[in-house]
């Protein structure tokens, strides 16, 4: 989760906090007022914003904290947390819905927040202006120390709940953005009552704490260098079994790096290896005794020992009688 001055913010999807990645192009990672993270976005998945204000967070002379959530540069929803809720205790809330005014139906809507897709077109598009496109792909959560002033009209937003909003390729300016925030499972509601206006306190303690979450697809995160690229399928294939002879040959070859040999030396090395293999084949054919063949062409010859006796032939004795006379 992103943390600034005892305030924690995370994006929740499927009851789990999305993994956050540091901005590889951001030089100042120690900004005390702004935290920027990259998160993965899956088209159609719902999400929520969860924040926690620690009991050690100091209000100074403020009367509370105002939270504003901006989706793709447009105001989506907000909260006012009074001083009484923050005094000497931890305050946590998960915001799952946004309230917006639908101009097409002329009604107020409550809807859950989700990641929608966009359609990139070559020409100009009137669905999303170039000015709005510059903020596509970013969720911003702002916290301000505020004091209560007066009453005002509710802030309106033009967030549309249509899937597949068009955006021109030119307006994206080469950014790998494939999603936008949309409202899903919306329902009509009565217009919100005019809330009490909270104004940021004066001085340095009135500056907002800004949490920016740039949501991207997995492939876009790989291009940005936030996560490693997937290994090539060829590297995942298991190699075939290697014979004993091949392993021995590889060990001999690794004794001298072939890259350091000249072309003539490489030819001589290969010829010597071919001759060596031919000699091994000849010995196998001409060698006496029994041999047991191993995988890869190697053979173990069984030699005779003195303890081994050869089969004996039985010889029949013939008596010779001399019939000649002296």
Buried (B, 14 or more C-beta within 10 A) or exposed (E): BBBBBBBBBBBBBEEEEBEBBEBEEEEEEEEEEBBBBBBBBBBEBBBBBBBBBBEEBEBEEBBBBBBBBBBBBBBBBBBBBBBEEBEEEEBEBEBBBBBBBBEEEEBBBBBBBBBBBBEBBEEEBEBBEBEBBBBBBBBBBBBBBBBBEEEEEBBEBEBBBEBEBBBBEBBBEEBBBBBBBBBBEBEEEEEEEEBBBBBBBEEEBBEBBBBBBBBBBEEBBBEBEBBEEEEEEEEEEEEEEEBEBEEEBEEEEEEEEEEEEEEEEEEEBEEEEEEEEEEEEEEBEEEEEEBEEEEEBBEEEEEEEEEEEEEEEEEEEEEEEEEEEE
